[in-house]
Amino acid sequence: MMCFLSYAEKKLKELEGDENRVLSRVKEITEYFHGDVSNKEDQNPLRIFVIVRDFLGMLDSVCKELRRNKSTRSPNPLAPFR
C-alpha cells in the first residue's frame, strides 16, 4: 500500500503542476485577446471560452444574415458581365 501511496502522491504533484501551467497559459491568452483581467470582477480563468463562444455565435449569425441577404438581393451592378 505504501508503494501505491508514494506513486499516487507523485502523480498528483505532476498533475497539479500541469494544471498550474495550463491555467497560466489560459490567463495569458485571455489577457491577449480580452485585455488585463487581473483587476476585473470576474476572476474565472476559463472566461476566455465564454468570450470565444459568444464571438462565434455572433459570427455565425452574421454569416447567416449575409447568406439571406445575398439570395434576396438583386445582382451586383459592379460585378463583371458574363
N, CA, C and O atoms as a CHARMM CRD file, in Angstrom:
* protein
*
  328
    1    1 MET  N      0.82100  -1.19100   0.00000 PROA 1      0.00000
    2    1 MET  CA     0.00000   0.00000   0.00000 PROA 1      0.00000
    3    1 MET  C      0.87800   1.27500   0.00000 PROA 1      0.00000
    4    1 MET  O      0.52400   2.27100  -0.63100 PROA 1      0.00000
    5    2 MET  N      1.99200   1.23700   0.69100 PROA 2      0.00000
    6    2 MET  CA     2.87700   2.40200   0.76000 PROA 2      0.00000
    7    2 MET  C      3.46800   2.72200  -0.61500 PROA 2      0.00000
    8    2 MET  O      3.67500   3.88700  -0.95400 PROA 2      0.00000
    9    3 CYS  N      3.73200   1.69400  -1.39100 PROA 3      0.00000
   10    3 CYS  CA     4.26000   1.89200  -2.74000 PROA 3      0.00000
   11    3 CYS  C      3.23000   2.64000  -3.59300 PROA 3      0.00000
   12    3 CYS  O      3.57400   3.57900  -4.31100 PROA 3      0.00000
   13    4 PHE  N      1.97000   2.21900  -3.50700 PROA 4      0.00000
   14    4 PHE  CA     0.90600   2.88500  -4.25700 PROA 4      0.00000
   15    4 PHE  C      0.75200   4.32900  -3.79200 PROA 4      0.00000
   16    4 PHE  O      0.61800   5.23300  -4.61700 PROA 4      0.00000
   17    5 LEU  N      0.77000   4.55100  -2.49100 PROA 5      0.00000
   18    5 LEU  CA     0.60600   5.89100  -1.95200 PROA 5      0.00000
   19    5 LEU  C      1.71900   6.81700  -2.44800 PROA 5      0.00000
   20    5 LEU  O      1.45900   7.96100  -2.82200 PROA 5      0.00000
   21    6 SER  N      2.93100   6.33200  -2.45000 PROA 6      0.00000
   22    6 SER  CA     4.06200   7.12400  -2.94400 PROA 6      0.00000
   23    6 SER  C      3.88800   7.45400  -4.42300 PROA 6      0.00000
   24    6 SER  O      4.11500   8.58900  -4.84100 PROA 6      0.00000
   25    7 TYR  N      3.48900   6.46400  -5.21100 PROA 7      0.00000
   26    7 TYR  CA     3.26200   6.65400  -6.64800 PROA 7      0.00000
   27    7 TYR  C      2.13300   7.66300  -6.87400 PROA 7      0.00000
   28    7 TYR  O      2.25500   8.56000  -7.70800 PROA 7      0.00000
   29    8 ALA  N      1.03400   7.51200  -6.12800 PROA 8      0.00000
   30    8 ALA  CA    -0.12300   8.38900  -6.31000 PROA 8      0.00000
   31    8 ALA  C      0.21900   9.82800  -5.92900 PROA 8      0.00000
   32    8 ALA  O     -0.20700  10.76000  -6.61100 PROA 8      0.00000
   33    9 GLU  N      0.97300  10.02200  -4.86200 PROA 9      0.00000
   34    9 GLU  CA     1.35900  11.37400  -4.45800 PROA 9      0.00000
   35    9 GLU  C      2.23400  12.03000  -5.52800 PROA 9      0.00000
   36    9 GLU  O      2.09100  13.21800  -5.81500 PROA 9      0.00000
   37   10 LYS  N      3.13300  11.24800  -6.10900 PROA 10     0.00000
   38   10 LYS  CA     3.99600  11.77000  -7.16600 PROA 10     0.00000
   39   10 LYS  C      3.15800  12.19100  -8.37500 PROA 10     0.00000
   40   10 LYS  O      3.37200  13.26400  -8.94000 PROA 10     0.00000
   41   11 LYS  N      2.21200  11.35100  -8.76600 PROA 11     0.00000
   42   11 LYS  CA     1.35900  11.65900  -9.91700 PROA 11     0.00000
   43   11 LYS  C      0.47800  12.87900  -9.64100 PROA 11     0.00000
   44   11 LYS  O      0.26800  13.70100 -10.53200 PROA 11     0.00000
   45   12 LEU  N     -0.03400  13.00200  -8.42100 PROA 12     0.00000
   46   12 LEU  CA    -0.85900  14.15800  -8.08400 PROA 12     0.00000
   47   12 LEU  C     -0.04900  15.45100  -8.16700 PROA 12     0.00000
   48   12 LEU  O     -0.56000  16.47000  -8.63100 PROA 12     0.00000
   49   13 LYS  N      1.18600  15.42000  -7.72900 PROA 13     0.00000
   50   13 LYS  CA     2.03500  16.61200  -7.82600 PROA 13     0.00000
   51   13 LYS  C      2.30100  16.96900  -9.28500 PROA 13     0.00000
   52   13 LYS  O      2.32300  18.14700  -9.64300 PROA 13     0.00000
   53   14 GLU  N      2.50100  15.96700 -10.11700 PROA 14     0.00000
   54   14 GLU  CA     2.69200  16.21900 -11.54500 PROA 14     0.00000
   55   14 GLU  C      1.44000  16.84800 -12.15400 PROA 14     0.00000
   56   14 GLU  O      1.52400  17.80000 -12.93000 PROA 14     0.00000
   57   15 LEU  N      0.28000  16.30100 -11.79000 PROA 15     0.00000
   58   15 LEU  CA    -0.98200  16.83200 -12.32300 PROA 15     0.00000
   59   15 LEU  C     -1.23200  18.26100 -11.85100 PROA 15     0.00000
   60   15 LEU  O     -1.72700  19.08900 -12.61600 PROA 15     0.00000
   61   16 GLU  N     -0.89500  18.55400 -10.60500 PROA 16     0.00000
   62   16 GLU  CA    -1.05600  19.92300 -10.10000 PROA 16     0.00000
   63   16 GLU  C     -0.14000  20.88100 -10.86000 PROA 16     0.00000
   64   16 GLU  O     -0.53500  22.00600 -11.16700 PROA 16     0.00000
   65   17 GLY  N      1.06600  20.44200 -11.16000 PROA 17     0.00000
   66   17 GLY  CA     1.97000  21.26600 -11.96100 PROA 17     0.00000
   67   17 GLY  C      1.42100  21.50500 -13.35500 PROA 17     0.00000
   68   17 GLY  O      1.48400  22.62100 -13.87100 PROA 17     0.00000
   69   18 ASP  N      0.87800  20.45000 -13.97000 PROA 18     0.00000
   70   18 ASP  CA     0.26900  20.59000 -15.29200 PROA 18     0.00000
   71   18 ASP  C     -0.91400  21.56200 -15.24400 PROA 18     0.00000
   72   18 ASP  O     -1.06800  22.41400 -16.12000 PROA 18     0.00000
   73   19 GLU  N     -1.74000  21.42100 -14.21600 PROA 19     0.00000
   74   19 GLU  CA    -2.89800  22.30000 -14.06500 PROA 19     0.00000
   75   19 GLU  C     -2.45000  23.75800 -13.94800 PROA 19     0.00000
   76   19 GLU  O     -3.03700  24.63800 -14.57700 PROA 19     0.00000
   77   20 ASN  N     -1.43100  24.01200 -13.15900 PROA 20     0.00000
   78   20 ASN  CA    -0.93600  25.38000 -12.99400 PROA 20     0.00000
   79   20 ASN  C     -0.41200  25.95400 -14.31000 PROA 20     0.00000
   80   20 ASN  O     -0.63600  27.12600 -14.61500 PROA 20     0.00000
   81   21 ARG  N      0.28600  25.12200 -15.08700 PROA 21     0.00000
   82   21 ARG  CA     0.80000  25.58200 -16.38300 PROA 21     0.00000
   83   21 ARG  C     -0.35200  25.89200 -17.34800 PROA 21     0.00000
   84   21 ARG  O     -0.32100  26.90100 -18.05300 PROA 21     0.00000
   85   22 VAL  N     -1.35100  25.03200 -17.37400 PROA 22     0.00000
   86   22 VAL  CA    -2.49000  25.24800 -18.27000 PROA 22     0.00000
   87   22 VAL  C     -3.23900  26.51300 -17.88200 PROA 22     0.00000
   88   22 VAL  O     -3.56700  27.32600 -18.74600 PROA 22     0.00000
   89   23 LEU  N     -3.51400  26.69100 -16.59300 PROA 23     0.00000
   90   23 LEU  CA    -4.23500  27.88300 -16.15900 PROA 23     0.00000
   91   23 LEU  C     -3.42900  29.15200 -16.41500 PROA 23     0.00000
   92   23 LEU  O     -3.99600  30.20500 -16.70700 PROA 23     0.00000
   93   24 SER  N     -2.11800  29.05000 -16.30700 PROA 24     0.00000
   94   24 SER  CA    -1.26600  30.19600 -16.61800 PROA 24     0.00000
   95   24 SER  C     -1.36500  30.55400 -18.09700 PROA 24     0.00000
   96   24 SER  O     -1.44700  31.73200 -18.44500 PROA 24     0.00000
   97   25 ARG  N     -1.35800  29.56300 -18.95700 PROA 25     0.00000
   98   25 ARG  CA    -1.47900  29.80500 -20.40200 PROA 25     0.00000
   99   25 ARG  C     -2.86300  30.35500 -20.75400 PROA 25     0.00000
  100   25 ARG  O     -2.98900  31.24200 -21.59800 PROA 25     0.00000
  101   26 VAL  N     -3.89500  29.82300 -20.10200 PROA 26     0.00000
  102   26 VAL  CA    -5.24900  30.32900 -20.34700 PROA 26     0.00000
  103   26 VAL  C     -5.33000  31.79600 -19.94500 PROA 26     0.00000
  104   26 VAL  O     -5.94400  32.60100 -20.64500 PROA 26     0.00000
  105   27 LYS  N     -4.71400  32.14100 -18.82300 PROA 27     0.00000
  106   27 LYS  CA    -4.71200  33.54500 -18.37900 PROA 27     0.00000
  107   27 LYS  C     -3.97800  34.42700 -19.38700 PROA 27     0.00000
  108   27 LYS  O     -4.42800  35.53300 -19.68800 PROA 27     0.00000
  109   28 GLU  N     -2.85300  33.94600 -19.90900 PROA 28     0.00000
  110   28 GLU  CA    -2.11100  34.70300 -20.91400 PROA 28     0.00000
  111   28 GLU  C     -2.95500  34.93000 -22.16400 PROA 28     0.00000
  112   28 GLU  O     -2.98100  36.03400 -22.70800 PROA 28     0.00000
  113   29 ILE  N     -3.63700  33.89600 -22.61300 PROA 29     0.00000
  114   29 ILE  CA    -4.48300  34.00600 -23.80700 PROA 29     0.00000
  115   29 ILE  C     -5.63000  34.97200 -23.55000 PROA 29     0.00000
  116   29 ILE  O     -5.96200  35.78600 -24.41200 PROA 29     0.00000
  117   30 THR  N     -6.23500  34.88800 -22.37300 PROA 30     0.00000
  118   30 THR  CA    -7.33100  35.78400 -22.02700 PROA 30     0.00000
  119   30 THR  C     -6.85700  37.23000 -22.02700 PROA 30     0.00000
  120   30 THR  O     -7.53800  38.10800 -22.55500 PROA 30     0.00000
  121   31 GLU  N     -5.69900  37.48000 -21.44200 PROA 31     0.00000
  122   31 GLU  CA    -5.17500  38.83700 -21.41900 PROA 31     0.00000
  123   31 GLU  C     -4.82400  39.32700 -22.82200 PROA 31     0.00000
  124   31 GLU  O     -4.98400  40.51100 -23.11800 PROA 31     0.00000
  125   32 TYR  N     -4.35500  38.44500 -23.67800 PROA 32     0.00000
  126   32 TYR  CA    -4.00600  38.83200 -25.03900 PROA 32     0.00000
  127   32 TYR  C     -5.24700  39.23700 -25.83100 PROA 32     0.00000
  128   32 TYR  O     -5.24300  40.26300 -26.51000 PROA 32     0.00000
  129   33 PHE  N     -6.31300  38.43000 -25.74700 PROA 33     0.00000
  130   33 PHE  CA    -7.49900  38.68500 -26.55100 PROA 33     0.00000
  131   33 PHE  C     -8.52300  39.57800 -25.87400 PROA 33     0.00000
  132   33 PHE  O     -9.35100  40.18100 -26.55800 PROA 33     0.00000
  133   34 HSD  N     -8.49200  39.68100 -24.55900 PROA 34     0.00000
  134   34 HSD  CA    -9.55500  40.39300 -23.85200 PROA 34     0.00000
  135   34 HSD  C     -9.01800  41.52000 -22.98400 PROA 34     0.00000
  136   34 HSD  O     -9.81200  42.24100 -22.38100 PROA 34     0.00000
  137   35 GLY  N     -7.73200  41.69900 -22.89400 PROA 35     0.00000
  138   35 GLY  CA    -7.16100  42.75300 -22.07700 PROA 35     0.00000
  139   35 GLY  C     -6.79200  42.25500 -20.69100 PROA 35     0.00000
  140   35 GLY  O     -6.90200  41.06400 -20.40000 PROA 35     0.00000
  141   36 ASP  N     -6.35900  43.16400 -19.84500 PROA 36     0.00000
  142   36 ASP  CA    -5.91400  42.82300 -18.49700 PROA 36     0.00000
  143   36 ASP  C     -7.08600  42.32300 -17.66500 PROA 36     0.00000
  144   36 ASP  O     -8.07000  43.04000 -17.48200 PROA 36     0.00000
  145   37 VAL  N     -6.98800  41.11200 -17.16600 PROA 37     0.00000
  146   37 VAL  CA    -8.07200  40.52400 -16.37300 PROA 37     0.00000
  147   37 VAL  C     -7.74900  40.49400 -14.88900 PROA 37     0.00000
  148   37 VAL  O     -8.55900  40.01100 -14.09800 PROA 37     0.00000
  149   38 SER  N     -6.59400  40.99300 -14.49300 PROA 38     0.00000
  150   38 SER  CA    -6.19900  40.90100 -13.08900 PROA 38     0.00000
  151   38 SER  C     -7.03400  41.79000 -12.18200 PROA 38     0.00000
  152   38 SER  O     -7.19500  41.47300 -11.00300 PROA 38     0.00000
  153   39 ASN  N     -7.57200  42.89700 -12.69700 PROA 39     0.00000
  154   39 ASN  CA    -8.34500  43.79000 -11.85500 PROA 39     0.00000
  155   39 ASN  C     -9.83600  43.74000 -12.14600 PROA 39     0.00000
  156   39 ASN  O    -10.58000  44.59300 -11.66200 PROA 39     0.00000
  157   40 LYS  N    -10.28100  42.79200 -12.90100 PROA 40     0.00000
  158   40 LYS  CA   -11.70100  42.66700 -13.23600 PROA 40     0.00000
  159   40 LYS  C    -12.42600  41.92500 -12.12300 PROA 40     0.00000
  160   40 LYS  O    -11.82100  41.17000 -11.36200 PROA 40     0.00000
  161   41 GLU  N    -13.73500  42.15500 -12.04200 PROA 41     0.00000
  162   41 GLU  CA   -14.53900  41.49300 -11.01300 PROA 41     0.00000
  163   41 GLU  C    -14.59700  39.98600 -11.23600 PROA 41     0.00000
  164   41 GLU  O    -14.53300  39.20300 -10.28800 PROA 41     0.00000
  165   42 ASP  N    -14.71700  39.59500 -12.49100 PROA 42     0.00000
  166   42 ASP  CA   -14.84200  38.16800 -12.81000 PROA 42     0.00000
  167   42 ASP  C    -13.45400  37.54600 -12.86700 PROA 42     0.00000
  168   42 ASP  O    -12.70400  37.80300 -13.80800 PROA 42     0.00000
  169   43 GLN  N    -13.10500  36.75000 -11.89700 PROA 43     0.00000
  170   43 GLN  CA   -11.77000  36.16300 -11.81900 PROA 43     0.00000
  171   43 GLN  C    -11.72900  34.73300 -12.36900 PROA 43     0.00000
  172   43 GLN  O    -10.73700  34.03200 -12.17000 PROA 43     0.00000
  173   44 ASN  N    -12.77500  34.29500 -13.04700 PROA 44     0.00000
  174   44 ASN  CA   -12.81200  32.94700 -13.59400 PROA 44     0.00000
  175   44 ASN  C    -11.78800  32.84000 -14.72500 PROA 44     0.00000
  176   44 ASN  O    -11.91600  33.53100 -15.73600 PROA 44     0.00000
  177   45 PRO  N    -10.77300  31.98300 -14.57000 PROA 45     0.00000
  178   45 PRO  CA    -9.73700  31.89200 -15.60600 PROA 45     0.00000
  179   45 PRO  C    -10.23800  31.28700 -16.90700 PROA 45     0.00000
  180   45 PRO  O     -9.58400  31.43300 -17.94000 PROA 45     0.00000
  181   46 LEU  N    -11.36600  30.62200 -16.88200 PROA 46     0.00000
  182   46 LEU  CA   -11.88200  29.99000 -18.09800 PROA 46     0.00000
  183   46 LEU  C    -12.86700  30.89300 -18.84900 PROA 46     0.00000
  184   46 LEU  O    -13.55600  30.44000 -19.76200 PROA 46     0.00000
  185   47 ARG  N    -12.92800  32.14300 -18.46900 PROA 47     0.00000
  186   47 ARG  CA   -13.83900  33.09700 -19.11000 PROA 47     0.00000
  187   47 ARG  C    -13.54100  33.24500 -20.60200 PROA 47     0.00000
  188   47 ARG  O    -14.44400  33.56700 -21.37400 PROA 47     0.00000
  189   48 ILE  N    -12.31900  33.02100 -21.01600 PROA 48     0.00000
  190   48 ILE  CA   -11.96700  33.15300 -22.42900 PROA 48     0.00000
  191   48 ILE  C    -12.82100  32.23800 -23.30200 PROA 48     0.00000
  192   48 ILE  O    -13.12900  32.57800 -24.44400 PROA 48     0.00000
  193   49 PHE  N    -13.20200  31.08500 -22.77100 PROA 49     0.00000
  194   49 PHE  CA   -14.02100  30.15400 -23.55800 PROA 49     0.00000
  195   49 PHE  C    -15.42600  30.69900 -23.75800 PROA 49     0.00000
  196   49 PHE  O    -16.04400  30.46000 -24.79600 PROA 49     0.00000
  197   50 VAL  N    -15.93400  31.43000 -22.76800 PROA 50     0.00000
  198   50 VAL  CA   -17.24000  32.07800 -22.90900 PROA 50     0.00000
  199   50 VAL  C    -17.15100  33.19100 -23.94100 PROA 50     0.00000
  200   50 VAL  O    -18.05700  33.36900 -24.75500 PROA 50     0.00000
  201   51 ILE  N    -16.06200  33.93300 -23.90400 PROA 51     0.00000
  202   51 ILE  CA   -15.85000  35.01800 -24.86000 PROA 51     0.00000
  203   51 ILE  C    -15.77400  34.46000 -26.28400 PROA 51     0.00000
  204   51 ILE  O    -16.39200  35.00100 -27.20100 PROA 51     0.00000
  205   52 VAL  N    -15.01800  33.38500 -26.46300 PROA 52     0.00000
  206   52 VAL  CA   -14.88600  32.76500 -27.78900 PROA 52     0.00000
  207   52 VAL  C    -16.23500  32.22100 -28.25300 PROA 52     0.00000
  208   52 VAL  O    -16.59500  32.37600 -29.41900 PROA 52     0.00000
  209   53 ARG  N    -16.98700  31.58200 -27.34400 PROA 53     0.00000
  210   53 ARG  CA   -18.30900  31.05900 -27.70700 PROA 53     0.00000
  211   53 ARG  C    -19.22900  32.18200 -28.16400 PROA 53     0.00000
  212   53 ARG  O    -19.91600  32.04900 -29.17700 PROA 53     0.00000
  213   54 ASP  N    -19.24500  33.29300 -27.41800 PROA 54     0.00000
  214   54 ASP  CA   -20.09400  34.42400 -27.79400 PROA 54     0.00000
  215   54 ASP  C    -19.67000  35.00700 -29.13800 PROA 54     0.00000
  216   54 ASP  O    -20.51300  35.34400 -29.96900 PROA 54     0.00000
  217   55 PHE  N    -18.36200  35.12400 -29.34800 PROA 55     0.00000
  218   55 PHE  CA   -17.86400  35.64300 -30.62000 PROA 55     0.00000
  219   55 PHE  C    -18.28700  34.74200 -31.77700 PROA 55     0.00000
  220   55 PHE  O    -18.74700  35.22800 -32.81100 PROA 55     0.00000
  221   56 LEU  N    -18.13200  33.43200 -31.60300 PROA 56     0.00000
  222   56 LEU  CA   -18.50500  32.51200 -32.68000 PROA 56     0.00000
  223   56 LEU  C    -20.00300  32.54400 -32.94200 PROA 56     0.00000
  224   56 LEU  O    -20.43500  32.39200 -34.08500 PROA 56     0.00000
  225   57 GLY  N    -20.79900  32.74200 -31.89600 PROA 57     0.00000
  226   57 GLY  CA   -22.25000  32.87100 -32.07400 PROA 57     0.00000
  227   57 GLY  C    -22.59600  34.10600 -32.89400 PROA 57     0.00000
  228   57 GLY  O    -23.43700  34.04600 -33.79100 PROA 57     0.00000
  229   58 MET  N    -21.94300  35.23100 -32.58300 PROA 58     0.00000
  230   58 MET  CA   -22.18200  36.46400 -33.35600 PROA 58     0.00000
  231   58 MET  C    -21.72900  36.29100 -34.80000 PROA 58     0.00000
  232   58 MET  O    -22.41400  36.72100 -35.72700 PROA 58     0.00000
  233   59 LEU  N    -20.57700  35.66200 -34.98700 PROA 59     0.00000
  234   59 LEU  CA   -20.06400  35.43400 -36.33500 PROA 59     0.00000
  235   59 LEU  C    -21.01400  34.55200 -37.13400 PROA 59     0.00000
  236   59 LEU  O    -21.26400  34.81000 -38.31200 PROA 59     0.00000
  237   60 ASP  N    -21.53700  33.52500 -36.50200 PROA 60     0.00000
  238   60 ASP  CA   -22.47700  32.62900 -37.17600 PROA 60     0.00000
  239   60 ASP  C    -23.74000  33.37400 -37.58800 PROA 60     0.00000
  240   60 ASP  O    -24.23400  33.18000 -38.69900 PROA 60     0.00000
  241   61 SER  N    -24.27000  34.22200 -36.71200 PROA 61     0.00000
  242   61 SER  CA   -25.49200  34.95100 -37.05800 PROA 61     0.00000
  243   61 SER  C    -25.23900  35.95200 -38.18300 PROA 61     0.00000
  244   61 SER  O    -26.11000  36.15400 -39.03000 PROA 61     0.00000
  245   62 VAL  N    -24.06900  36.57800 -38.20800 PROA 62     0.00000
  246   62 VAL  CA   -23.73700  37.49600 -39.29500 PROA 62     0.00000
  247   62 VAL  C    -23.62100  36.74100 -40.61700 PROA 62     0.00000
  248   62 VAL  O    -24.09900  37.21400 -41.64800 PROA 62     0.00000
  249   63 CYS  N    -22.99100  35.57200 -40.58900 PROA 63     0.00000
  250   63 CYS  CA   -22.87100  34.77500 -41.82100 PROA 63     0.00000
  251   63 CYS  C    -24.24200  34.35200 -42.33100 PROA 63     0.00000
  252   63 CYS  O    -24.49000  34.39600 -43.53500 PROA 63     0.00000
  253   64 LYS  N    -25.12700  33.94700 -41.44100 PROA 64     0.00000
  254   64 LYS  CA   -26.48400  33.55900 -41.85500 PROA 64     0.00000
  255   64 LYS  C    -27.22200  34.74700 -42.45200 PROA 64     0.00000
  256   64 LYS  O    -27.91700  34.61300 -43.46000 PROA 64     0.00000
  257   65 GLU  N    -27.07000  35.91600 -41.82600 PROA 65     0.00000
  258   65 GLU  CA   -27.72900  37.10900 -42.34000 PROA 65     0.00000
  259   65 GLU  C    -27.19300  37.49200 -43.71700 PROA 65     0.00000
  260   65 GLU  O    -27.96000  37.87700 -44.59900 PROA 65     0.00000
  261   66 LEU  N    -25.88300  37.38600 -43.90200 PROA 66     0.00000
  262   66 LEU  CA   -25.29900  37.68500 -45.21100 PROA 66     0.00000
  263   66 LEU  C    -25.79200  36.72100 -46.27900 PROA 66     0.00000
  264   66 LEU  O    -26.05700  37.12200 -47.41200 PROA 66     0.00000
  265   67 ARG  N    -25.91400  35.44200 -45.91300 PROA 67     0.00000
  266   67 ARG  CA   -26.42800  34.45600 -46.88100 PROA 67     0.00000
  267   67 ARG  C    -27.86700  34.77900 -47.26500 PROA 67     0.00000
  268   67 ARG  O    -28.24100  34.68300 -48.43400 PROA 67     0.00000
  269   68 ARG  N    -28.67800  35.16500 -46.26800 PROA 68     0.00000
  270   68 ARG  CA   -30.07200  35.52200 -46.55400 PROA 68     0.00000
  271   68 ARG  C    -30.13100  36.74000 -47.46700 PROA 68     0.00000
  272   68 ARG  O    -30.88900  36.75400 -48.43700 PROA 68     0.00000
  273   69 ASN  N    -29.34800  37.74600 -47.16600 PROA 69     0.00000
  274   69 ASN  CA   -29.35800  38.96900 -47.97600 PROA 69     0.00000
  275   69 ASN  C    -28.82400  38.72300 -49.37400 PROA 69     0.00000
  276   69 ASN  O    -29.29900  39.33400 -50.33100 PROA 69     0.00000
  277   70 LYS  N    -27.85800  37.85400 -49.50800 PROA 70     0.00000
  278   70 LYS  CA   -27.27800  37.56600 -50.81400 PROA 70     0.00000
  279   70 LYS  C    -28.29800  36.89200 -51.72000 PROA 70     0.00000
  280   70 LYS  O    -28.34300  37.17500 -52.91700 PROA 70     0.00000
  281   71 SER  N    -29.11200  36.01000 -51.17000 PROA 71     0.00000
  282   71 SER  CA   -30.06900  35.28700 -52.00800 PROA 71     0.00000
  283   71 SER  C    -31.26300  36.15400 -52.38800 PROA 71     0.00000
  284   71 SER  O    -31.88500  35.90000 -53.42000 PROA 71     0.00000
  285   72 THR  N    -31.60700  37.16700 -51.59500 PROA 72     0.00000
  286   72 THR  CA   -32.76400  38.00200 -51.91200 PROA 72     0.00000
  287   72 THR  C    -32.38300  39.30600 -52.60200 PROA 72     0.00000
  288   72 THR  O    -33.26000  40.06300 -53.01500 PROA 72     0.00000
  289   73 ARG  N    -31.11700  39.57200 -52.72900 PROA 73     0.00000
  290   73 ARG  CA   -30.62400  40.83000 -53.27400 PROA 73     0.00000
  291   73 ARG  C    -30.56200  40.77500 -54.80100 PROA 73     0.00000
  292   73 ARG  O    -30.41400  39.70400 -55.39100 PROA 73     0.00000
  293   74 SER  N    -30.67700  41.92600 -55.41800 PROA 74     0.00000
  294   74 SER  CA   -30.53000  41.98900 -56.87000 PROA 74     0.00000
  295   74 SER  C    -29.05200  41.82800 -57.22700 PROA 74     0.00000
  296   74 SER  O    -28.19000  41.97000 -56.36000 PROA 74     0.00000
  297   75 PRO  N    -28.75500  41.53600 -58.48300 PROA 75     0.00000
  298   75 PRO  CA   -27.35900  41.34800 -58.87000 PROA 75     0.00000
  299   75 PRO  C    -26.52400  42.58700 -58.58500 PROA 75     0.00000
  300   75 PRO  O    -27.02400  43.71100 -58.61500 PROA 75     0.00000
  301   76 ASN  N    -25.28100  42.37000 -58.31500 PROA 76     0.00000
  302   76 ASN  CA   -24.35400  43.45100 -58.01800 PROA 76     0.00000
  303   76 ASN  C    -24.04200  44.21900 -59.29100 PROA 76     0.00000
  304   76 ASN  O    -23.55500  43.63100 -60.25700 PROA 76     0.00000
  305   77 PRO  N    -24.31700  45.54300 -59.31400 PROA 77     0.00000
  306   77 PRO  CA   -24.06500  46.31200 -60.54400 PROA 77     0.00000
  307   77 PRO  C    -22.58100  46.44000 -60.86000 PROA 77     0.00000
  308   77 PRO  O    -22.22100  46.73600 -61.99900 PROA 77     0.00000
  309   78 LEU  N    -21.71800  46.22500 -59.87900 PROA 78     0.00000
  310   78 LEU  CA   -20.28900  46.33900 -60.11300 PROA 78     0.00000
  311   78 LEU  C    -19.67300  45.01700 -60.55800 PROA 78     0.00000
  312   78 LEU  O    -18.49800  44.97900 -60.92400 PROA 78     0.00000
  313   79 ALA  N    -20.43600  43.94900 -60.53200 PROA 79     0.00000
  314   79 ALA  CA   -19.92800  42.64300 -60.93500 PROA 79     0.00000
  315   79 ALA  C    -19.72500  42.62300 -62.44600 PROA 79     0.00000
  316   79 ALA  O    -20.51200  43.22700 -63.17400 PROA 79     0.00000
  317   80 PRO  N    -18.69800  41.94900 -62.93100 PROA 80     0.00000
  318   80 PRO  CA   -18.47200  41.88500 -64.37900 PROA 80     0.00000
  319   80 PRO  C    -19.58000  41.07500 -65.07700 PROA 80     0.00000
  320   80 PRO  O    -20.16200  40.15000 -64.51000 PROA 80     0.00000
  321   81 PHE  N    -19.83900  41.46600 -66.32300 PROA 81     0.00000
  322   81 PHE  CA   -20.83500  40.74600 -67.12000 PROA 81     0.00000
  323   81 PHE  C    -20.28500  39.40600 -67.55500 PROA 81     0.00000
  324   81 PHE  O    -19.08000  39.26000 -67.75600 PROA 81     0.00000
  325   82 ARG  N    -21.15400  38.43700 -67.70000 PROA 82     0.00000
  326   82 ARG  CA   -20.73200  37.11300 -68.16300 PROA 82     0.00000
  327   82 ARG  C    -21.42300  36.76600 -69.43200 PROA 82     0.00000
  328   82 ARG  O    -21.19900  35.68800 -69.98200 PROA 82     0.00000
